[in-house]
Each structure stands twice: as structure tokens, then as C-alpha cells.
Amino acid sequence: MDILDGSYLIAISLAGAVASAIRRGLPPGWRLRLEARLPEDLEEGWIWLHAVSVGELMLADPLVCRLRGQGHRIHVTTGTPAGLELLQKRMPGWDADTGRVSGGAFPVDDPRGLAPFFRRKPGVFIALETELWPNLIRELERHGVPRCVVNGRLTARSMERGGPWLRRAASRLTRVAARDEASAAAFRALGAPDVRLGGNLKADLPPPPSLHAGWETLRQAWASHPVLAVGNTVDGEETLLLGVWRRLRAAHPGLRLLLAPRQPRRFQEVAELFQAEGLVFRRASGEWPGCSSEWETTEALLVDTLGELSAAYALGDVALVGGGWNWKGGHNPLEPLRWGVPTLIGPGFENFEDLVLPLREAGLVQVVEIGDLEGALRETLARSPGGTAPPLPPSLQGALDRTMDILKDLLPRSDKR
């Protein structure tokens, strides 16, 4: 172990010791990680699939199902309370009564936190997007466990923040399936030895889980009204988009609103904004009326639940995907497009350029400045939008197959081999 590894180990061990000593006063996410353990029935050769939070867990869907179908035993870890909540919801569908899929919290990256995860050595470690924990990657290398990143994504900001510890971790990766050429170049620049282009798994997600019966009651109640479906809004965008929605109601008096903030921590804040604006609204986390007549006077639904937005977009006549009007990162425009819902986004989409650019070129998504949004929505609503999902551009097809092909020689033996 050299000075670089030693300095990180000292720093993370100190952080872990302090966290253990004051665990009662820590945020829930830290407490979950301090208590991370493996199921007792795991045997050596299990697949460790890590998805840091909600977005990555949704991305894990096709990988979990494909690996389970090949006979592998998979344990999925996540690092946030919101991620763990979604993981518990998804687990029954992922496991499908096979006993092959389990899940839990991701450990602290110190020797004490990692020790339980190496008592029965994994066969391979697969991280989604960019989760490079230096001590974990070093331990995996020491135990001869392949270390992979899929849907690998790196931005200039990530590279600046990571410093030498990130570079050391990247140099120890066995293989990276990058989601786009820019990320592939960034991983190579960090020192990753084997980087290949896998494509963006967001373009290969299976249909989302069905919504509960209350959503069908809502759909029936709002069937005669146009619906604006707004998802993944960030701080400040709700106020901007509520203003646009109100002005549109002059031409469309029955216009309804479905809105889902990006961060669960902001659900209450947005509910208070709705109240201050005088909206007649309900929360998806609350009680659902049993008959459609009770929805008829409801102007808006605040989607303050996890994992339902992708399917809820189907109720919209037009969709707005947030994160691009009051931020520059953007969010995934494919979620509403899969239902054939016309989709508009803001000019800030740097985190999704590999999706947005081919979609815009194919005429499947509109990029609209906030000052032009009202006019663009008027035109879209006037066209009586809606229909079947359009075919994706060829460049966005086949990511799952390419990714699995990149991983295949690194996967452990399974029951079906």
C-alpha cells in the first residue's frame, strides 16, 4: 500500500469511527450504511450490483432481470434512504419468487464496513454510472474480483472533484461499459484500462410497473380534460411552470396538472407552494378517492411517491421534463415518449446530451426556452396530441445487449451454465 492508498484509508477509517460513535445523531443515510449487511443465504460467487440512489435503481431493472434469467444470484445495494425505499418496492418483482435477488444498504468504505461483504466473496462487482469507492475497489482487486462500471458516465465536474483518489480507483477497474463517447474518453483519461461503448441503458428500460387501481379512477375522471404532466422538477421550476400552466388555462379551462418534483426532500415544500397558490390538489401519497366524481374538482395531483412517475406520464396529453429550465443538467425525456406523449424540455440538458441530441434531430423532443414555453404548449395542445410510442433512433437501440456482451466473460458461473 502506497501513500495515496494509505491516506485514503486513514481518512475513511477515521470518518467511519466517528460515524459509529455518534450514529444516533447522524442522518438516516449514514445510519443505514453503518448497518449494511449481507443475507445469510449468499454463497461465494454472487453478483454485487450497486445503484447509488433512485435514478440508478430504476436503471438497474433490465440488468437485474437479465442476470436473474441467466441463473445468477444478485445482491443489489443502494446508498440513500429514498433508494432503499424504492429497492424494497421493486424487490418482489425483481426476485419473482426465485430467491435469486436480494437487496440492502451499501456499506461505509472503511475496513469495518466492508468486512461483512467479503466473508462470502462476490464473483463480480458492477456499479451503475459513476460509483468509484477507492477502498472498495482496492479490496475487490486484492481478492481477485472483477470490477466493472456499466452505463458509465463521467462529467468534467466529476473529474475535477475526484482528484487522485478517483484516478487511482479508475485505474483499478477491470472494465467500463461507457454510455457515450464523451464518457468513454473521460474514463480513459482517468486511467481506466479497458473502456468500451455500451450505450445508454435508459433507452432500453422495460415498461414500468403497473400503477395501483386508484390511477385508473383518476384517468377516467380526467379523460375529458387535457392534462399537463410535469416530471423531475428542480428547485424554482415549480413556480415558473405553475405560472405557465395558469396562463394556459385561459384557453383550456379544464387543463389539469400532474407534477412530480425530482427530490423527495422537496415534496412538502412543493405541497406548501400548491397551497399558497390556492390549487385544489391531492397528494399521491395520501388517500385516493374511490370514485371518479371525487376527482372532478381536483385541479392537480402532486406525485410525491417513488417509482410511479414513469407510468404516470401516460396520463398526460403533453409532458414537460424538468431540470433544464432552472438548472443545466436536465432529466430523462424517454419516460413520457414511451407513451407517445409529446415532450418538451428546457435548454439545460448536458447530463442527457447523448439522448436529447438524436431525439431532437428525429423530431421526437422539443427544446424550449422558458420564455417560449407557453406558446409551444399552446401549439402542442391545439394539435390534439397523443398516440403510439415512436420508434427510437437507431443510435439509442440495443444498449442492454451490448452491455451484457461486454460483461459476459467476467460473470461468475451460474446455475444455468
N, C-alpha and C positions, 0 to 999 in steps of 0.2 A: 504493500500500500504506500503510495507516494504522498507528498504534501497536499496535493489537490484533493485526493480521496479522504485523507485524514482530516483536513479542515472541514469538509462537509460532514463527515461522521461525527466529529466533535460538536459541530453546531446543531445537527439534527438530534443527537443524543441528549444534548442539553435542553433543547426545546421539548423533547419527549418527556424528560424527567420533570421539568417544571409543569408541563401539562398534567402529568399523572398526579402531582402533588396538589394541584388546585382544580382537579377535574370538576368538582361540583359547581364552580363558578364559571366554567367555560361555556362557549356557545354549543348548541346541540351537535353541530357538525364535528367538532373536535371530540366530544364525548363518545360519539358513535365510532370514530376511528380508533380511539383508545381501547374500545371493547371489541374490535374486529376479531372474529374467529372463523374457522372452517367447520363445515358439517362433519360429524363423526364418521359418516359412511364413505368419505372420499378416500380413494386409493391412489397410489402414485400413478402419474401419467394423466391426471386431469388437466383440462384446459382452463387457464385463468384468463378470463375476458374482462377487461377493465373499461368502464364507461364513467367518466368523472361525474356527470350530472344528468339532468333531464334530457337535454338535446342528444347527448351521446347514447343514452339508453334507448331512445326511440330509434336511433341509427343502428343499434345492436340487433334489432328484430330479425332481419334476414340472415345475419351471421349465426345467431343462436339456433334458428330453425334449421339452417343447412347443416351445421355441425351436429346438432342433435340427430338429424336424419341419417347422418353417417355413422351413428353409434357412439359418439364421444360423450364423455362426462364433463359437464361445463359448470364452472362456478363464476358468477358474474359479480363484480364488485363496483361500488359507486361511492363517491366521497362527500355527498351532501344530504341533509335531511329530506329535501324535495326529491332527490334522486332515489333515496331509499323508499320513500312513499310510493313513487311510481314503480319501482322494482317489485314491491310486494303486490301491486295491482297486476303487473304483467306476468308474474311468475307462473300462475296456473296455466295460462295459455302457452307460455314458453316450454314448460315441462310436459304438458299434455299427458299427465299420468304415466310418464315413462320412468320417473325417478332419475333422469339424467341431468336435470338443470336445477341448480340452487343459486342463491344469491345472498349478499350481505355487504357490510361496510368494508371500505378499503382501509388498510392499516396505516398507522403512522410509519414514516420511512426511517425508523431507527431500529437497532437490533432487537429490542424487546418487542416492538410492534410486528416485525416481520417473522420472528421465530416460529409462531404457530403455522405460518403459511409454507414453511419448508420442512415440517415434520413428515409430511407426505408430499414429496416433491412434485410440482406440476410438470406436465410434459411440454408445455409451451405457454408463453405469456403473450397475450395480444392486447394492445392498447388501442383505443379508438381516438383518432385525431392527433392530439399532442399531449400525452401524459408521460413525461420522462422524469421519473424519480431516481436521482443518482444512486442512492444506496440500494434500492430495489434492483435496478439494472445491474449493478456490480455483483450483488448476491446471486442473481439469476445466472450471470456469466460464470461465477465461481462454481455453481452447481451444474453447469453444462446445460442449462435450459434455454432454448431458443427464445429470442426477444424480438417481438415484432410490433410494428405500428401499422394500422390499416386506416384507410381514409385520411392518411397523414396530411396534416395541414400546418404550415408554418407561415407566419407573417413577419414583416420586418420588426414589428413591436415585440413579438415573442423572442426573436433572436437577440434583440437589444437587452431584454430583461434577463435572459437566461444566463449570460456570461459564461465563464469557463466551466462551471459545473454542468450546464446544459450541453456544452460541446463534448465534454467527457462522456456523458450519458449517451449522446447520439452516436459517438464513435464506437460504443459497445453494442449497438443494436445489431441484430442478425440480419433483419430485412425490413424495408419500409415499402408499403404499397401507398404511394402518394396519390392524392385526389386530383391534382392538376400539375401541369408542367412547372409553374412557379414554385409550388411547394416542393416538388421533386428537386429543383435546383437549390432551394434553401436547405433541405436536408443534406444534400451532397456538400454544400458549403460548410455545414456544421461538422461534417466528418463522418456521416453515416456511410458504411462501406458498400451496401447493396440496396439501391433505391430503384424502384420500378413504378411505372404508371398504372395505377389500379382504376382510377376514375372515382367519381363521387357516388358513394352508396346512397345518398339521399334520393338519387334518381331511380333507385332500384328497390325502394321500400315497398313491402306488401301493403294491401289495404289495411287501414287502421281497424282496431277492434270496434265492434258494433256498439252504439250508444244505448243507454237504458231506455225503457219504454216511454219515459216522460218526454224524450226528444221528439218522438213521433207525434205526441199530442201537440207539442209546440209547432211542429211543421204543419200540421193540419190547421191550427189556429191562425198561422201567419201565411197560409197558402195564397190568399188573395191580396197580400201586401208585398211590395218589393222589400228585400232585406239586404242591408249593407253589412257584410261580415268583415270584421276588422281583427286581425290577429297579431300577436307578438309586438305590441306597442311598448315603447320605452318612455322614460320619464319626460313629460312635456308634450308627448304626441297626443295623448288623450284629449287635452284641451284644444289643440289645433284641429283634430279630426271631429270632435264633437261640434265645433263651430261650423265646419263644412257640412256635417250631417243636418244640423238645424236649418241651414240656409237651403239645402236641397228639399227639405220638407215643404217649402212654399210651392214647389212644382209637384211634389209627390207627398201629399198629406199623410198617407198611410205608411210612409217609409219606416221600417223597423231597424233596430241596431243590435248586432251581436258583437261583443267586444271582449277580447282576451289579452290582458297585459302579459308581457314576457316573463316577469319575475314574480313568483308567488309572494314575496315580501311586500309587493306593492298592491296586492288585491284589496286590502282595507282602504288604502289611500285612494284608489280609483272608485271604490264604492262611495266614499265620502264626497268625491268630486261629483258623481252622479246625483247624490242627494242635494248638494249645493246648487246644481244646475236645474233641480226640480224635475228630474226624469222620473217617470213611473217605470220602475225596473225591478227585476228579480235577480238573485244570485244563483248560479248553477250549483253552488254548494249547499243551498238552502232547500226548503220544501218545494216539491214540484206539484203544481195543481193536477188533479186527476181528470179534469175535462177541459176541452179546448176553449170553452167560453170564458174560463178564468184567465186565459192568456190574451184575450182580445183587447183588453185595455192596457196591456203591458207594452210599453214603448221599446224597452231594451232588455237584453239579457247580458249580465256580466259573467263571463266564463271564468270563474275563479276556482277551477278544478284542474287536475293534471291529467294529461294524456287524452283529452277529449277534443281539443281544437281541430286536429286533422280531419276528424269525421264531421265536426260541426260546420266546417266550411261548406259542406254540401247544401246547407240551408240558404246560402247566400245567392242573390242574383248578381252581385258584383262583390269582389273581395279587395281589401286593402291589406297588404302585408307590411307591418311596421318595421321600425329600426332603421329607416332610410330617410326620414324627414327631420328627426331631431338627433340623429346620430349618423355615423358614416358606415357602420358595419352591415346593416341590413339583416334580413332573415330569409328563410326558405320559401320561394314563390311556388314550388311544386305542390305544396299541400292543397291549395284551392284549385290548382289547374287539373289535378287528378279527377275532379268532379265536373270539369268543363265550365267552371266559374271564371268569367273574365277577371283578370288580376292586374292590379296597379300597385306599383311600389315607388318609393322615393329614390332620389338620385344617389343616396349613400348606400352602396351595396358591395363594398370592397371585399367583405368576407364571403361573398357568393358570386363573384365575377364569373367563375367557371360555369355556373348555372345560368346567370342572368344574361350574359352576352349571347350565347346561342339561342336562348328563349326569345330574347328581344329581336334578334335577326330573323327568327322564324315567325315573328308577329304574334307570339303567344303571351307576351307580358308587355305592359306599358310602363315606362319610367317617366314619372311626372313630378315636376316641381310643386311645392305646396301651393304656390300662387295660382297654378293652373289646374289644381286638382278638382275644384268644384265644376269647372267646365268639362273636364274629361269625364267626370262621373255622370254629368247630365247627358252627355252624348252616349255613354255606355248604357245607361238605364233606358234611354229612348230607343235603343236598338232591340229591346226585349231580349236581353242576353240569356245565355244558358244553353246547355246541350251536352253532348257526349265529350269525354276527355279527348283532347287532341293527341296525336302521336308525337312523341318527343323527338327532337333532332337526333340523328344517328350518333353524334358525339356523346350523348347522355345515356346511351343504352349499353347494357352488358357489364356494368361495374361490378356486380356481385360475382359473376362468373370469372372475370379477370382477377378479382381479389382472391377468390378461393384457389384459383390456379397458381397464384403467387405463393400461397401458404402451403400448398398440398404436400410438398416434400419435407416440411418442418412439423407437420402434425403428428402426434403420437399414434400408436396403433389403437384401433377401436374394435368394439365387439363385432363389427360387420366386416372386418378385414381378415 
